[in-house]
Structure formats: structure tokens, C-alpha cells
Amino acid sequence: MRDRLTDAAWTALQVPLSYLDQGRNLAWAALAGAEEMVNLRHYPRQDVVDLDARTRFYYHSDPIEGGQGEHGHFHLFHLGRQAHHHLGALSLNDRGQPLRWFSTNQWVTGERWLAPRVLHQRVRAFRCQTRGRMAPVARWLTAMVALYENDLVTLAYHRQARLNAMDRSERERFAAHPDIHVLDSVPIFLQDRIQPFITSTNSGDPT
């Protein structure tokens, strides 16, 4: 029986390959049927929401947040009882290949920041399921969060260390500063991340 990370590795590999077989890629799939990308518009327009898991994501392009070579990025959230919490943003290039995870300032998504240990719980529990054309994208993102759990938590601890060096008024000004968009990022080398799981499975029973 494959464990959770092995399943995630296979999903992270197989979903892009299924699009490749159609002559498509994840960047195309993320647009949810739209023919072009419009800056700041959400794809899909109403976002993808899993009310059972209390999670949400959307894809969009923001030239200020986006890094060099980026086509767009996903924003992933946990939906709390009274607020939403940003778990991370994931960039894609125009070939649908993941580039980096990054964290954003509080005003960017209107979130309420969680303590790193609490965010870790939300990241570990993250799943998002939907029906229709965005279902494979939701599976892929769920797998990516599982594979990069520690990286997302590291971003949260880096943010907390930065905030800890400020007093309350400084933190409030910082969180609302319009010129501070991206706080930190980690690059994604997906093949390196999934290879150990794929190799170990291929050496035995892949079921």
C-alpha cells in the first residue's frame, strides 16, 4: 500500500502528464476554460471551494507578485469560522511547470495571519476536491501541498521571525504596507522532490 507522500508524488506526476497527452498543460487548465489571462481576474471566476474541507483556491496573474517567467499563480486558503487564512501561493510558467511557493503580505489577500504551528496543522490537513474540469487541478494542488508541507511551514516561521522583531504598531504598518507584496519564497524542483517516491514504488509493487 502506498503511503500519503507516495500517492502525492504520483498525482503530481500523472496530472500534468494527462494534460500533456491532450496537448495541454496546467497553465491552460488553471484558466478554467477562459481563452486569455486578464490580470487580477480570478480563475475560475467564483474560485474553487471545498466546503467540507474548508479550503479554497484560485489562479490569477499579478505582475507585481509574479516572478520572472511566471504565467500566473494559485492562492490557496483555509476557510476559518470568521476569517480566511492564506496557506501559500504557487507560481507556474507558461508551460504549466511549477516555479516557486511564496508567501504574501496580509493586505494582499485580506487574510488573518495564523501562528506557524497552527498554520502547520492547516497545511497538513489541506485537501480540496471539486467536480468538473477543475477536479484534476484540485488533486494536483492537494498533492503539491502534501509534498511541500515543510517548505510552506518554513515560510510561515520566516514571516513570524520578521514580525517578532517589530512592535505592535510596526507590525500593523508592515501588514498594510502597499509596497510590500511578497514576503518570502522557495523554489520548486518537482522532479527532484518526487523522484525518491517514484523510484521506490517502481522497485516494488506500485499498488
C-alpha positions in Angstrom: 0.0 0.0 0.0 1.4 3.4 -1.0 1.7 6.0 1.7 0.4 9.5 1.6 3.5 11.2 0.1 4.0 8.4 -2.5 0.4 9.0 -3.6 1.0 12.7 -3.7 4.2 12.2 -5.8 2.3 10.1 -8.3 -0.5 12.6 -8.5 1.9 15.4 -9.0 3.4 13.5 -11.9 0.4 12.0 -13.5 -1.9 15.0 -13.6 0.4 17.1 -15.8 1.1 14.1 -18.0 -2.6 13.6 -18.6 -2.8 17.2 -19.9 0.3 16.7 -22.0 -1.4 13.8 -23.7 -4.1 16.2 -24.8 -1.5 18.8 -26.0 -2.3 21.0 -22.9 -0.7 21.9 -19.6 -1.5 23.0 -16.1 -1.3 26.7 -17.0 -4.0 26.1 -19.6 -6.1 24.0 -17.2 -5.8 26.7 -14.5 -7.7 29.2 -16.7 -10.8 27.1 -16.3 -11.9 27.4 -19.9 -11.0 31.1 -20.4 -9.3 31.9 -23.6 -7.0 34.6 -22.2 -5.5 35.7 -18.9 -6.6 39.1 -17.6 -4.5 40.5 -14.7 -6.1 40.2 -11.3 -9.1 38.2 -12.5 -9.8 35.0 -10.6 -9.9 31.7 -12.5 -12.4 30.2 -12.1 -14.4 33.4 -11.5 -16.1 32.1 -8.4 -12.9 30.3 -7.1 -12.8 26.6 -6.3 -14.3 26.0 -2.8 -14.5 22.7 -0.8 -16.9 23.5 2.0 -16.3 20.1 3.6 -12.6 20.6 3.9 -13.0 24.4 4.4 -10.5 25.1 1.6 -10.4 27.4 -1.4 -8.1 28.3 -4.3 -8.0 30.4 -7.4 -5.5 31.2 -10.1 -4.6 34.6 -11.3 -1.8 36.9 -12.6 -0.4 39.9 -10.8 2.7 41.4 -12.4 3.9 42.8 -9.1 3.6 39.5 -7.2 4.6 37.3 -10.1 8.2 36.5 -10.6 10.2 36.4 -13.8 8.9 33.8 -16.2 5.6 33.4 -14.4 2.4 32.8 -16.3 0.2 33.0 -13.1 -0.1 31.7 -9.6 -2.5 29.9 -7.4 -3.6 31.3 -4.0 -4.6 28.6 -1.5 -6.6 29.2 1.6 -8.1 27.6 4.7 -11.5 29.0 5.5 -11.8 29.7 9.2 -15.1 30.4 11.0 -14.6 34.2 11.0 -11.7 34.7 8.6 -9.7 33.1 5.8 -6.0 32.2 6.1 -3.6 32.1 3.2 -1.5 28.9 3.1 0.7 29.8 0.2 0.9 30.8 -3.4 2.3 28.6 -6.2 3.7 30.0 -9.4 3.5 28.3 -12.8 5.3 29.2 -16.0 3.5 29.2 -19.4 4.4 25.5 -19.8 2.5 24.7 -16.6 5.6 23.9 -14.7 5.7 25.0 -11.0 8.3 27.6 -10.2 8.1 28.5 -6.6 6.0 28.7 -3.4 5.7 32.2 -1.9 4.1 34.0 1.0 2.3 37.3 0.7 1.7 40.3 2.9 -1.5 40.4 4.9 -3.3 43.0 2.8 -2.7 41.2 -0.5 -5.3 38.5 0.2 -7.1 40.2 3.1 -6.3 37.2 5.3 -5.7 36.9 9.0 -2.3 35.5 9.8 -2.0 32.3 11.8 0.8 31.3 14.2 3.2 28.9 12.3 2.2 25.9 14.5 -1.5 26.5 13.7 -0.8 27.1 10.0 1.2 23.8 10.0 -2.0 22.0 11.1 -4.0 23.6 8.3 -1.4 22.8 5.7 -1.1 19.1 6.9 -4.9 18.8 6.7 -5.2 20.5 3.3 -7.3 18.9 0.7 -9.5 20.3 -2.0 -12.0 18.3 -4.0 -14.3 19.5 -6.8 -16.1 18.2 -9.8 -15.7 19.0 -13.5 -12.8 20.5 -15.4 -11.0 21.8 -12.3 -11.0 18.4 -10.5 -7.6 17.4 -11.7 -6.1 20.8 -10.8 -7.5 20.4 -7.3 -6.0 17.0 -6.9 -2.6 18.3 -8.2 -2.7 21.2 -5.7 -3.6 18.9 -2.8 -0.6 16.7 -3.8 1.7 19.7 -4.1 0.8 20.9 -0.6 1.5 17.5 0.8 4.9 17.3 -0.9 5.9 20.8 0.2 4.4 20.9 3.7 7.7 21.6 5.4 8.5 24.4 2.9 5.2 26.1 3.5 5.7 25.9 7.2 9.2 27.3 6.9 7.8 30.3 5.0 5.4 30.9 8.0 8.2 30.7 10.5 10.3 33.2 8.5 7.3 35.5 8.5 6.9 35.1 12.2 10.5 35.8 12.9 10.2 39.0 10.9 7.2 40.1 12.8 8.7 39.3 16.2 11.4 41.9 15.6 8.7 44.6 15.4 6.4 46.2 18.0 2.6 46.1 17.5 2.3 49.4 15.6 5.2 48.4 13.3 3.5 45.1 12.6 0.3 46.8 11.7 2.0 49.2 9.3 4.0 46.4 7.8 1.0 44.2 7.2 -0.8 47.0 5.4 2.2 48.5 3.5 1.1 48.8 -0.2 4.6 48.4 -1.5 5.3 45.1 0.3 3.7 42.2 -1.6 5.8 39.0 -1.4 7.4 38.2 1.9 9.5 35.1 1.1 9.7 32.3 -1.4 11.2 28.9 -2.0 11.9 27.4 -5.5 10.3 24.2 -6.7 12.3 21.4 -8.2 9.5 19.0 -8.6 11.3 16.2 -10.3 13.9 16.1 -7.5 11.1 16.1 -4.9 9.1 13.2 -6.4 11.9 11.1 -7.7 12.6 9.1 -4.5 8.9 8.2 -4.2 8.5 7.2 -7.8 11.8 5.2 -7.8 10.9 3.3 -4.6 7.5 2.4 -5.9 8.8 1.2 -9.2 11.2 -1.1 -7.4 8.3 -2.9 -5.8 4.6 -3.3 -6.0 3.1 0.1 -7.2 -0.2 -0.6 -5.6 
